[in-house]
Amino acid sequence: MKRAFSIFLAAVMALTLAACGSSGGRTSSAPPAQTPEAPPAVQPPEKAEAPAPAGEGKILVAYFSATGSTEQVAQTIADTLGADLFAITPAEAYTSDDLNWRDSSSRVSLEHEDPALQDVALTVSTPENWAEYDTVFVGYPIWWHIAAWPAGSFVKANDFTGKTVIPFCTSSSSGLEDSGTLLAEAAGTGEWLEGRRFPSRADAADVTEWANSLNLSGGGGPAASGNVLIAYFTADENRAADAVTSASVTTVDGTEKGLVRAVADMIQAETGGTLFSIQTAVRYSGDRDEVIEYASEEQRRNDRPELTSHIEDLDGYETVFIGYPTWWYDMPQALYSFFDEYDLSGKTIIPFNVHNGSRFSGTIQTIQELEPGAVVIEDGFTVSEQNAAGAAADVSAWLDGLGF
């Protein structure tokens, strides 16, 4: 009985991989068919070819978050616009007991009753490079129909002259009300715009839509973050020269190409970015079944295939699109080699993906773990193999939502 179940389980896993595999492949037992000459290193253009941004200057999202709700909204705004984050942090942190407004003896209740206590000391009052920011978001929860006092302490401590200030708040029931106006009065400087209230469990899509509607992507959002690199891996460009493919490819203008490359070309057409094919010393055959088998063995061994293509001046790029197929609910092992080789700290990473049913399968979170110093956009583009060749309109709409 146990042996029969093992055979059944093996069959199920084989079928599952067939639903998740993507373009290209190689046999599991034979050595690489050949070791290709390494492609020339990719160099960035002298000037960014991305479309001109809607706005100018750097953007800061400063926020105080008592329970995490405001922090989530702040993070979404920063991801959407490519802005810097600054957490407004009280010198004495608020505990859950401190925040119990139903208890008349709690810290917030006592501070509410005595405005003198609302001048909350902060660990850091002014963010680094404060003078460089032209636009500042100020986020906070609503306490007793006004901004939580740490936000007031932050506003009073800084000079907003020459800056555009946009308040936003989170609350379970109260609106923005006069909180933004009162903060503007306390600041006494800056051009304060009408803000936005979000519920405690804000929908990220609503936050993104609002942030994009402000036309501020020039503050450092993906569309304005300098030169754009579009790095992608497709087994079709890593197969032996004489391999006949039965894997997922498409034909564009008479040229056969892998589906991931096809999507990369669509992104390049919209952004003017530089294409970079992730090449390895491993040469794949074109047989889909062999790709499936070999991908399984690569993951089991946790291989790091040797890269034969290299980015010469990574510093020249601020936004890096990363494209790949989903293999066995994960990225191809070549992507792990790529992230091992390159530190993308300080850059914006935008994933895109072609799949056969598994979508991203947690790979965005994996990229975040591998590149903790980068901003990884969670709103990546994923498309099925069946729809990839005709995805140009969807790619364009997605990039538009990101500010390109």
CORHUTA-V876381 format. One record per residue. SS is DSSP state (h for helix, s for strand, l for the rest). Layout:
BEGIN
SS / SS
END
This chain:
BEGIN
l / h / h / h / h / h / h / h / h / h / h / h / h / h / h / h / h / h / h / h / l / l / l / l / l / l / l / l / l / l / l / l / l / l / l / l / l / l / l / l / l / s / l / l / l / l / l / l / l / l / l / l / l / l / l / l / l / s / s / s / s / s / s / l / l / l / l / l / h / h / h / h / h / h / h / h / h / h / h / h / h / l / l / s / s / s / s / l / l / s / l / l / l / l / l / l / l / l / l / l / l / l / l / l / l / l / h / h / h / h / h / h / h / l / h / h / h / h / l / l / l / s / l / l / l / l / l / l / l / h / h / h / s / s / s / s / s / s / s / s / s / s / s / l / l / s / s / l / h / h / h / h / h / h / h / h / h / l / l / l / l / l / l / s / s / s / s / s / s / s / s / l / l / l / l / l / l / l / h / h / h / h / h / h / h / h / h / l / l / l / s / s / s / s / s / s / s / s / s / l / l / l / l / h / h / h / h / h / h / h / h / h / h / l / l / l / h / h / h / l / l / h / h / h / l / l / l / s / s / s / s / s / l / l / h / h / h / h / s / l / l / l / l / l / l / l / l / l / s / s / s / s / l / l / s / s / s / s / h / h / h / h / h / h / h / h / h / h / h / h / h / l / l / s / s / s / s / l / l / s / l / l / l / s / l / l / l / h / h / h / h / h / h / h / h / h / h / h / h / h / h / l / l / l / l / l / s / l / l / l / s / l / l / h / h / h / l / l / s / s / s / s / s / s / s / s / s / l / l / s / s / l / h / h / h / h / h / h / h / h / h / l / l / l / l / l / l / s / s / s / s / s / s / s / s / l / l / l / l / l / l / l / h / h / h / h / h / h / h / h / l / l / l / l / s / s / s / s / s / s / s / s / s / s / h / h / h / h / l / l / l / h / h / h / h / h / h / h / h / h / h / h / l / l
END
